[in-house]
Amino acid sequence: MSPSVLADVIIAGAGGGSRMQAGRNKLLLPLGASTVLEQTVATFHAHPRIARILVTASEVDWSDFEQRLARFAVTLVPGGARRQDSVHEGLAVLAQAPEASPLVLVQDGARPFTSAALISRVLDALETQDAVIPVVPLVDTIRRINASGTRVEDRAELFAVQTPQGARRALLWQASQQAQVEAWEVTDDASLMERAGWKVESVPGERENLKLTLPEDYTFAQWRVQQA
C-alpha cells in the first residue's frame, strides 16, 4: 500500500467524563483560546494524511459540538452507551461511504496534545500491519496487590497504551460487528482486534500525549498551554 493512502479518523467524544468532575463533557472545557475538543480535532484536520474526521457525540452535547466544530467540516455521529458502541457507529457510517479510506484511526477526544509526528508514525506502521497502537514504557514501580498479598511486577514488558490506534478499516468493522453480536466488552480498539484474531503491532508513543481524565490532568493541560 502506498504511503500516500489517506486515513479516516473517528474521534470518541460521546463520553461523560465523570472522573473530571466538571459537571459537563470535559471536551467542552476551555483550553487556551478554544476547547479540549477543538484542540484535538485541529491536529487531525491539519494533518495531510487524514481524509475525513468523524466525531461521536451524545445528544446533550450535539449542538455545542456542531457550533465548536463548524470550521473543521467534520461529520458528527450519534454516540452509544459505551466507547466501543460509539466507535461502532462511526465505523458503520464509513462502511456506507464508498469513498472511505481502507485505513482508520480511532482517537480519544480527550487527548489534545497528540502530535502530527505520532499520527504519521501510526500511519506509517499501518501501511504493513493489521492494527497499530502507540505505547510508552512504564516508569513507576508496579506492584500487584490482591487478597493473597503483594508483589512487584517486572515492568520491562509493561507499557501504557495511547491513541490514536490504527487498523485496517474492514478488519476493525468486522471485529466490531462480531463484538456487537457476541456481547464482547473491550476497553480499546486494539483489544477488539486481538479478540477477533488479528495481530496488533506497537510504535513509540509520546509522554506528552496525555489523556485528560482527572481534574489534575486538566490543570496540567492549562499550564502547558500557557507555557506554549
Secondary structure, DSSP 8 states (H G I E B T S, - for coil): --TT--EEEEEE-----GGG--SS-GGGSEETTEEHHHHHHHHHHH-TTEEEEEEEE-GGGHHHHHHHHGGGT-EEEE--SSHHHHHHHHHHHHHT-TT--SEEEEEETT-TT--HHHHHHHHHHHTT-SEEEEEEE--S-EEEEETTEEEEE-GGG-EEE-S-EEEEHHHHHHHHHHHHHHT---SSHHHHHHHTT--EEEEE--TT-----SHHHHHHHHHHHHH-
